[in-house]
């Protein structure tokens, strides 16, 4: 029995990071281009796949996002993220895997030890 994929339509939004469609029912997130913790509350957001959003926050700190990676183009140009977006772009639009922890969570775990 094959895996069932979400039905695609021409009106599905496109993830500006991996460039795959985001069909209804697929895990998705609004990414604040300037993190809320760095003054981006109410600022511009982009609709992305949840897995793409997880990878952004697992790779970059809030300060890095605010300072240097506050556009879809800058995020796609980051060497590590570019590799991830290229890899995931070959997966079906509803592909989702458990992502890595965010850097903030990783660092807070280190401080608790």
Secondary structure as UniProt FT lines:
FT   TURN            10..11
FT   STRAND          13..14
FT   TURN            16..18
FT   STRAND          21..22
FT   TURN            24..25
FT   STRAND          28..32
FT   HELIX           36..38
FT   TURN            39..42
FT   STRAND          45..49
FT   HELIX           50..59
FT   HELIX           62..68
FT   HELIX           72..77
FT   HELIX           79..88
FT   TURN            89..90
FT   TURN            93..94
FT   HELIX           103..112
//
